[in-house]
């Protein structure tokens, strides 16, 4: 028997039957089965205690951009006005200050009538 076979003896193929049952054919490897649940990490959100106002900051900014009252924010050749910014600096979200309260995702879900976690 060679040195490698003494260090790594060959196991019977039946040793991996449980893995085949769990993951399917392992001809090129075994991929773990998909899990039905996932985790989302959502940023904190806050609202003014007096409730939502007429226009959001985003709507006011878009109107000012369209009217040419302000220039779009740019970083080199990148237009920062396109897309959605989430979170704060380095992914941290801080309390915006007095007269604001934390709005929980479950509360927003209940207001909208949407489930917190969609089926499937």
Secondary structure as UniProt FT lines:
FT   HELIX           3..7
FT   HELIX           13..16
FT   HELIX           17..23
FT   TURN            27..28
FT   STRAND          45..48
FT   TURN            49..50
FT   HELIX           57..67
FT   STRAND          74..75
FT   TURN            76..77
FT   STRAND          78..79
FT   TURN            80..81
FT   HELIX           89..91
FT   TURN            98..99
FT   STRAND          100..103
FT   HELIX           105..112
//
